[in-house]
């Protein structure tokens, strides 16, 4: 089954770059463009997914105030791959003073 075509206007410099790369790779310009568009979409979709996850994490933090202190996380990451790795630090929350307090206080 034939796929519908999409017309795309490119400036001469971009067309020349595609043609040059296609010749170098012994591929068609069409193949180069399909690969480039596929890679671009994969990168952008991954970036969008990271943005959605960051938004969800921010919303959860806004609701609960729970997070892992930078110092605790850095210390844990510094021990990765050693015999002192240990479990991930537990989340805690900020009190009214803005200082970290263990859960349950």
Buried (B, 14 or more C-beta within 10 A) or exposed (E): EEEEEEEEEEEEEEEEEBEEBBEEEEEEBEEBBEEEEEEEEEEEEEEEEEEEEEEEEEEEBEEEBEBBEEEBEEEBEEEEEEEEEEEEBEBBBBEEEEEBEEEEE
